[in-house]
């Protein structure tokens, strides 16, 4: 999946609960669709959030060309992290309870 800042996102992740540790860059868990998912201090979820923050910061730059280059790089990172996150969610859902 390619994230295009001009089209918006095709998927949305909605967490119904985010533990305190995750909120302050530490480990913890989030609850998605009633199922808890471990979030390490820096893993796909945090890397995705950091990449999306970089896209936003790049959009505020006065140098449009530089901002566009940064946005493209950050969106590539975000797409890769989203794939990692989707894979880890799929793995946790297929694991025996």
N, CA and C atoms as a LAMMPS dump frame, in Angstrom:
ITEM: TIMESTEP
0
ITEM: NUMBER OF ATOMS
291
ITEM: BOX BOUNDS ff ff ff
-5.0000000000000000e+02 5.0000000000000000e+02
-5.0000000000000000e+02 5.0000000000000000e+02
-5.0000000000000000e+02 5.0000000000000000e+02
ITEM: ATOMS id mol type element x y z
1 1 1 N 0.844 -1.172 0
2 1 2 C 0 0 0
3 1 3 C 0.889 1.235 0
4 2 1 N 0.555 2.187 -0.81
5 2 2 C 1.298 3.441 -0.871
6 2 3 C 0.448 4.534 -0.236
7 3 1 N 1.036 5.26 0.685
8 3 2 C 0.334 6.367 1.328
9 3 3 C 0.54 7.623 0.499
10 4 1 N -0.531 8.228 0.057
11 4 2 C -0.475 9.434 -0.757
12 4 3 C -1.067 10.579 0.041
13 5 1 N -0.273 11.605 0.379
14 5 2 C -0.791 12.69 1.215
15 5 3 C -1.91 13.469 0.542
16 6 1 N -2.013 13.366 -0.776
17 6 2 C -3.067 14.082 -1.484
18 6 3 C -4.385 13.309 -1.52
19 7 1 N -4.348 12.004 -1.278
20 7 2 C -5.555 11.179 -1.318
21 7 3 C -6.094 10.849 0.057
22 8 1 N -5.273 10.915 1.059
23 8 2 C -5.7 10.493 2.389
24 8 3 C -5.302 9.048 2.618
25 9 1 N -5.709 8.503 3.736
26 9 2 C -5.333 7.148 4.095
27 9 3 C -6.442 6.178 3.735
28 10 1 N -6.046 5.006 3.278
29 10 2 C -7.017 3.986 2.914
30 10 3 C -7.42 3.149 4.122
31 11 1 N -6.579 3.082 5.12
32 11 2 C -6.877 2.306 6.319
33 11 3 C -6.822 3.228 7.523
34 12 1 N -7.565 2.901 8.514
35 12 2 C -7.509 3.674 9.748
36 12 3 C -7.356 2.713 10.913
37 13 1 N -6.484 3.025 11.823
38 13 2 C -6.332 2.251 13.044
39 13 3 C -7.006 3.02 14.156
40 14 1 N -7.881 2.385 14.837
41 14 2 C -8.562 3.041 15.942
42 14 3 C -8.331 2.199 17.18
43 15 1 N -7.655 2.781 18.135
44 15 2 C -7.416 2.089 19.4
45 15 3 C -8.469 2.55 20.391
46 16 1 N -9.092 1.597 21.069
47 16 2 C -10.098 1.966 22.053
48 16 3 C -9.467 2.257 23.414
49 17 1 N -8.228 1.823 23.612
50 17 2 C -7.522 2.125 24.847
51 17 3 C -6.031 2.144 24.557
52 18 1 N -5.344 3.13 25.086
53 18 2 C -3.895 3.241 24.962
54 18 3 C -3.335 3.35 26.374
55 19 1 N -2.48 2.392 26.757
56 19 2 C -1.939 2.411 28.117
57 19 3 C -1.006 3.602 28.308
58 20 1 N -0.789 3.972 29.568
59 20 2 C 0.01 5.151 29.885
60 20 3 C 1.411 5.068 29.309
61 21 1 N 2.043 3.902 29.378
62 21 2 C 3.413 3.764 28.885
63 21 3 C 3.543 4.133 27.423
64 22 1 N 2.564 3.747 26.619
65 22 2 C 2.6 4.06 25.186
66 22 3 C 2.48 5.562 24.971
67 23 1 N 1.702 6.225 25.81
68 23 2 C 1.493 7.666 25.668
69 23 3 C 2.764 8.471 25.916
70 24 1 N 3.714 7.903 26.649
71 24 2 C 4.935 8.636 26.995
72 24 3 C 6.19 7.957 26.431
73 25 1 N 6.054 7.347 25.247
74 25 2 C 7.158 6.712 24.531
75 25 3 C 7.718 5.473 25.213
76 26 1 N 6.97 4.899 26.107
77 26 2 C 7.409 3.665 26.745
78 26 3 C 6.613 2.501 26.196
79 27 1 N 6.89 1.333 26.705
80 27 2 C 6.148 0.153 26.289
81 27 3 C 4.786 0.106 26.955
82 28 1 N 3.957 -0.752 26.464
83 28 2 C 2.629 -0.922 27.033
84 28 3 C 1.765 -1.691 26.082
85 29 1 N 0.485 -1.323 26.022
86 29 2 C -0.422 -2.02 25.115
87 29 3 C -1.524 -1.082 24.662
88 30 1 N -2.128 -1.471 23.546
89 30 2 C -3.321 -0.79 23.062
90 30 3 C -4.391 -1.859 22.87
91 31 1 N -5.634 -1.455 22.922
92 31 2 C -6.738 -2.379 22.693
93 31 3 C -7.416 -1.98 21.391
94 32 1 N -7.437 -2.91 20.439
95 32 2 C -8.084 -2.704 19.153
96 32 3 C -9.12 -3.807 18.989
97 33 1 N -10.363 -3.411 18.755
98 33 2 C -11.452 -4.373 18.607
99 33 3 C -11.519 -5.348 19.775
100 34 1 N -11.29 -4.836 20.975
101 34 2 C -11.395 -5.653 22.171
102 34 3 C -10.211 -6.568 22.427
103 35 1 N -9.189 -6.513 21.609
104 35 2 C -8.025 -7.394 21.786
105 35 3 C -6.795 -6.561 22.121
106 36 1 N -6.09 -6.919 23.19
107 36 2 C -4.883 -6.167 23.549
108 36 3 C -3.731 -6.507 22.604
109 37 1 N -2.926 -5.496 22.284
110 37 2 C -1.746 -5.669 21.439
111 37 3 C -0.578 -4.967 22.127
112 38 1 N 0.506 -5.722 22.322
113 38 2 C 1.709 -5.173 22.953
114 38 3 C 2.318 -4.114 22.034
115 39 1 N 2.78 -3.025 22.629
116 39 2 C 3.503 -1.979 21.899
117 39 3 C 4.81 -1.765 22.638
118 40 1 N 5.909 -2.04 21.96
119 40 2 C 7.217 -1.83 22.569
120 40 3 C 7.556 -0.341 22.589
121 41 1 N 8.631 0.005 23.285
122 41 2 C 9.014 1.421 23.364
123 41 3 C 9.236 2.032 21.985
124 42 1 N 9.871 1.326 21.092
125 42 2 C 10.028 1.789 19.709
126 42 3 C 9.849 0.589 18.808
127 43 1 N 8.723 0.515 18.19
128 43 2 C 8.403 -0.555 17.251
129 43 3 C 7.638 0.056 16.096
130 44 1 N 6.943 -0.776 15.333
131 44 2 C 6.22 -0.259 14.169
132 44 3 C 5.235 0.869 14.502
133 45 1 N 4.532 0.756 15.632
134 45 2 C 3.542 1.777 15.977
135 45 3 C 4.219 3.128 16.237
136 46 1 N 5.278 3.136 17.022
137 46 2 C 5.964 4.388 17.326
138 46 3 C 6.668 4.945 16.088
139 47 1 N 7.244 4.055 15.28
140 47 2 C 7.903 4.508 14.054
141 47 3 C 6.892 5.088 13.073
142 48 1 N 5.703 4.493 13.003
143 48 2 C 4.648 5.026 12.142
144 48 3 C 4.236 6.415 12.622
145 49 1 N 4.04 6.567 13.917
146 49 2 C 3.651 7.866 14.471
147 49 3 C 4.743 8.919 14.203
148 50 1 N 6.009 8.532 14.364
149 50 2 C 7.11 9.473 14.122
150 50 3 C 7.171 9.869 12.647
151 51 1 N 6.955 8.918 11.755
152 51 2 C 6.981 9.228 10.324
153 51 3 C 5.839 10.17 9.948
154 52 1 N 4.658 9.943 10.506
155 52 2 C 3.529 10.823 10.208
156 52 3 C 3.75 12.212 10.794
157 53 1 N 4.403 12.288 11.941
158 53 2 C 4.753 13.597 12.505
159 53 3 C 5.739 14.325 11.591
160 54 1 N 6.662 13.574 10.993
161 54 2 C 7.627 14.18 10.064
162 54 3 C 6.925 14.718 8.819
163 55 1 N 5.919 13.994 8.333
164 55 2 C 5.138 14.475 7.18
165 55 3 C 4.472 15.798 7.53
166 56 1 N 3.885 15.856 8.707
167 56 2 C 3.223 17.096 9.124
168 56 3 C 4.233 18.238 9.245
169 57 1 N 5.372 17.965 9.878
170 57 2 C 6.396 19.001 10.035
171 57 3 C 6.89 19.479 8.675
172 58 1 N 7.054 18.567 7.728
173 58 2 C 7.533 18.944 6.394
174 58 3 C 6.522 19.842 5.685
175 59 1 N 5.242 19.642 5.977
176 59 2 C 4.223 20.47 5.326
177 59 3 C 4.271 21.916 5.806
178 60 1 N 4.93 22.166 6.914
179 60 2 C 5.023 23.515 7.468
180 60 3 C 6.252 24.281 6.983
181 61 1 N 7.106 23.62 6.207
182 61 2 C 8.352 24.248 5.757
183 61 3 C 8.094 25.31 4.696
184 62 1 N 8.866 26.377 4.752
185 62 2 C 8.789 27.429 3.736
186 62 3 C 9.353 26.951 2.395
187 63 1 N 10.374 26.095 2.45
188 63 2 C 10.99 25.553 1.236
189 63 3 C 10.136 24.379 0.759
190 64 1 N 9.249 24.64 -0.199
191 64 2 C 8.292 23.633 -0.658
192 64 3 C 8.984 22.385 -1.207
193 65 1 N 10.047 22.556 -2.003
194 65 2 C 10.735 21.404 -2.59
195 65 3 C 11.363 20.518 -1.524
196 66 1 N 12.009 21.13 -0.549
197 66 2 C 12.605 20.352 0.541
198 66 3 C 11.513 19.645 1.344
199 67 1 N 10.422 20.354 1.622
200 67 2 C 9.314 19.745 2.349
201 67 3 C 8.728 18.561 1.611
202 68 1 N 8.633 18.661 0.289
203 68 2 C 8.103 17.572 -0.521
204 68 3 C 9.019 16.354 -0.468
205 69 1 N 10.326 16.575 -0.553
206 69 2 C 11.285 15.463 -0.473
207 69 3 C 11.199 14.775 0.88
208 70 1 N 11.12 15.559 1.949
209 70 2 C 11.013 14.984 3.297
210 70 3 C 9.704 14.213 3.435
211 71 1 N 8.612 14.791 2.924
212 71 2 C 7.312 14.117 2.993
213 71 3 C 7.348 12.777 2.278
214 72 1 N 7.94 12.746 1.081
215 72 2 C 8.019 11.487 0.33
216 72 3 C 8.812 10.437 1.092
217 73 1 N 9.938 10.832 1.665
218 73 2 C 10.751 9.884 2.436
219 73 3 C 10.003 9.39 3.663
220 74 1 N 9.363 10.322 4.365
221 74 2 C 8.633 9.943 5.571
222 74 3 C 7.444 9.054 5.231
223 75 1 N 6.779 9.292 4.113
224 75 2 C 5.655 8.442 3.715
225 75 3 C 6.12 7.043 3.334
226 76 1 N 7.313 6.926 2.756
227 76 2 C 7.873 5.592 2.482
228 76 3 C 8.124 4.844 3.78
229 77 1 N 8.665 5.548 4.776
230 77 2 C 8.883 4.933 6.091
231 77 3 C 7.546 4.541 6.705
232 78 1 N 6.553 5.435 6.629
233 78 2 C 5.235 5.152 7.197
234 78 3 C 4.606 3.933 6.541
235 79 1 N 4.715 3.82 5.232
236 79 2 C 4.143 2.669 4.521
237 79 3 C 4.803 1.373 4.975
238 80 1 N 6.132 1.385 5.123
239 80 2 C 6.843 0.192 5.585
240 80 3 C 6.441 -0.166 7.012
241 81 1 N 6.311 0.83 7.871
242 81 2 C 5.931 0.568 9.256
243 81 3 C 4.492 0.081 9.351
244 82 1 N 3.621 0.587 8.48
245 82 2 C 2.236 0.119 8.473
246 82 3 C 2.18 -1.355 8.083
247 83 1 N 2.995 -1.749 7.122
248 83 2 C 3.061 -3.171 6.748
249 83 3 C 3.544 -4.005 7.93
250 84 1 N 4.581 -3.526 8.629
251 84 2 C 5.079 -4.249 9.814
252 84 3 C 4 -4.345 10.878
253 85 1 N 3.277 -3.265 11.082
254 85 2 C 2.221 -3.243 12.085
255 85 3 C 1.094 -4.193 11.709
256 86 1 N 0.682 -4.183 10.454
257 86 2 C -0.364 -5.091 9.987
258 86 3 C 0.073 -6.54 10.159
259 87 1 N 1.339 -6.825 9.872
260 87 2 C 1.876 -8.181 10.026
261 87 3 C 1.859 -8.598 11.499
262 88 1 N 2.254 -7.689 12.401
263 88 2 C 2.284 -8.051 13.823
264 88 3 C 0.872 -8.232 14.375
265 89 1 N -0.101 -7.444 13.898
266 89 2 C -1.489 -7.609 14.327
267 89 3 C -2.023 -8.936 13.808
268 90 1 N -1.732 -9.276 12.544
269 90 2 C -2.183 -10.538 11.971
270 90 3 C -1.574 -11.723 12.721
271 91 1 N -0.291 -11.61 13.061
272 91 2 C 0.368 -12.678 13.814
273 91 3 C -0.259 -12.865 15.181
274 92 1 N -0.602 -11.758 15.842
275 92 2 C -1.175 -11.871 17.181
276 92 3 C -2.601 -12.408 17.125
277 93 1 N -3.315 -12.154 16.045
278 93 2 C -4.678 -12.665 15.922
279 93 3 C -4.694 -14.145 15.578
280 94 1 N -3.662 -14.632 14.884
281 94 2 C -3.618 -16.04 14.527
282 94 3 C -2.977 -16.91 15.598
283 95 1 N -2.356 -16.272 16.598
284 95 2 C -1.725 -17.036 17.682
285 95 3 C -2.807 -17.642 18.569
286 96 1 N -2.565 -18.857 19.057
287 96 2 C -3.551 -19.481 19.956
288 96 3 C -3.711 -18.686 21.238
289 97 1 N -4.931 -18.606 21.724
290 97 2 C -5.217 -17.828 22.936
291 97 3 C -4.798 -18.563 24.18
